[in-house]
Amino acid sequence: MAEPPEKQLSILSFVAHATRGLIRDPNARRKTMFVVVLAALVLLFSGSTFLESALNPREHPIWFILFWLLCAWLALTAMLLAIFDMLMVRAAARKAERILRSQLPQTETPDSPRSTRLRQSSGAAEQSTRSTSTD
């Protein structure tokens, strides 16, 4: 029996699948953020210390520009991943709050925030009826 030939995975398809996995999995996203920030810090430190002579902008302007563009790209990637993670955490918290609110009984208790609003509004209604009744 002849086996079917293996399908070659294109680079674009691989990048799309890897990105989708990083976006969907919070643990992978946070580990990626850690690695990206660590790499940016290592590049920043090495560019400022022992690679300083190789990255002299007067002698090697192309290397200088490429190196610092790479550092900026890594920093921007980490920042965008952090903002995305923050938004995902907030969305998950709102969803969990909606689920909890739907599961809680809808009865009013003296300790609930709604009951204080009701008391305040009923107190305002009582005051308006008092002022009209004394006239």
N, C-alpha and C positions, 0 to 999 in steps of 0.2 A: 504494500500500500504506500502510495506516495503521500507524504505529509504536505499540507499547504504551506506555501512560503510565509515566513514571518513578516508581519507588517512592520515597516520601519517607522519608528516614532519620530516625527519631525521636531525640530527644536522649538518651533512656535507652539505646538501642541503640548510639549513637555512643560514649557514655561507657563502656559495657561492652566494646566492641571496643578502644577506646584503652587502657583499664586492662589488658585481657588482653595487649595488645602490650607495655606497659611491664613487666608482670610476667614475660613470657617472654624478652624480649631484655635481656641484661645491659648492653649498651652504652647502650641507651635508658634503662634504669633508672638507670644511673650519671650520665648527662647530666641526667636529671630531678632527681636528688638534688642535683647541683651547682647547677642553676638555682633550685631551691627554697631551698637554703641561702643562695645569693647574694641572692635576693629577701628572705628573712627578715633577713639582715644589713643590707641597704639600708633596709628598713622600720625596723629597730631603730635604726640610725644617724639616719635622718631624723626618727623620732619623738622621739629624745632631743635633737636639735639644732634644726633650723629649723622643724619642725612642732610644737614644744613649746607654743607659744602657742595654736595651733589645737586642740591636744589637751589643753588645761587641763581637768582633771577637774571643777573647780568651775563653769566656764563651759559646757563642752560634755561632759557626762558620757556621753551616748550615743556620740559620736564616739570618746571616749577608750576606752570599753569595746569597741566594734567594732574599733578599730585594734589594740588589744593582743590581742584574741581572734584576729584575723587573723594576727598575728605568732606567737602560740602555736600556731595551727593549722598554719602553715607549718613551724615547728620540729618539731612532732609528726609531721607527714607525712614530713619528711626523716629523722627518727629511725626511724620504722617502716620506711621504705624501706631504710635502712642495715641494720637488724636482719634484714630479709627477705633482703637481698643477702648478708649474712654467712652466714645459714643455707643459702642456695642454693650458695654457694662451698664450704661445708663438706660439703654433700651431694654435690656434684660431685667433691670430693677423695676422699670415701669410695668413691664409685662407681669412680673411676679406680684407687684402691688395690685394690679387689676385682678389677678387670679385670687389673691387673698381677700380682696374686698368682695368679690363675688361669692366666696365661700363663707364669709362671716354672716351671721344673722343680721337682718335689717332692723332689729329692735333698737330703740333709743335707750341709752343708759345715762345716768347723771354724769358719768365720766367721759362720755364721748364728745368729740369736738362739735358735732352737729347739735347736740343738746344745748351747748353754751350759746350757739348762734340762735337757736330757737328761743332760749330764755331771754337773750338780749332783745330780739325782735318782739317778743311778747311783752317785755318790760316797756319798750317804746310804745307799743299799742296800748298798754295800761295807762301810761302817762298821758297819751293823747285823749283817752276816754275820761280821765280824771279832769283834765283841763276843760273839756267840753261840758262835763257834768256840773262843774262849779260855777259856770256862767249863768 
